[in-house]
Amino acid sequence: MEENYKNIVSSGYFKGILKAVAVSLTVTLIILLVTALLLCFTDFPEMYTFPSAIAATVLGVFSGSSVAAKKNRSNSLLSAMLTAFIYAFISFVIGSILERRVSFTLNTALFVVIALLTGAIASILSNRVKGAKNYNKSSSGILERINRKKTSGGYRFKSRKL
């Protein structure tokens, strides 16, 4: 048990988590920058600013949590959730500094819940293993599909003379 604990809490583990958080923040910053440019230079409606912030959060957390889950396959859920939590904490601190006050509102709670759920979903999706597909190497498979459609289709009636 102690070996497992030492493997989980190593400096390389936290370094990987912090790199994943940096990926998350970078993706979010790029998406928010593009959204800000759209708002500034086009007729992009301002009512979409909050949904675009949520989309930027989801995509940023998803990308960072996927990176963290892929690096630590044995503890992928823990890594992804920790990445999402650190991302939410850093974003809350940055927002509090920019507003020059600390306020915990319903939007903040919603932000944390969305970040954690996105991290969990990213962990699940990043560890999916695709099965090997068996392709027929003798032909492209088009002829087999055409022949199969001709022979097996719907109902058949016995043809007989009256």
C-alpha positions, 0 to 999 in steps of 0.5 A: 500500500505504501508503494502505491501511495508513493507512486501516486504522490510523486513529484512527476505526478504533480508536474504532469498535473500542472502541465495539464492545468497549463494546457487547460488554461491555454486552451481557455485563453485562446477560445476567450480571446477569439470570442473577444475578437468576435465581439469587438469586430463583428455583430456577434450578439452579446447575449452569447458571452456567458455561453461562450465562457462556459464553452471555453471552460468545458473545452479547456478543462476537457483538453487538460483533463484528457492530457492528465488522464492519458499520462496517468492511466492507472489513476486517470479519474483522480488525475482528471478531477484534480486537474479540473479542481486546480483549474477551477481554483486558479480561475477563481483566484484570477477572477478575484484578483481582477475584480478586486474582491472575493465573491462566491456566487451561484455562477462560481458554484456552477463553474466548479461543478461544470469543471469537475463534471467535464474532468470526469467525462474527459477521464472516461473518454480518454481511456477508451480502447478502440478494438482492432478492426478486421478488414478483408484484405482480399477485396475492398468489401464493396462487392460483398456488400452488394451481393449481401444486399441482393441475397438477404433482403426483407421477406421472400415469397416462394414463387409457384404457379397457380 
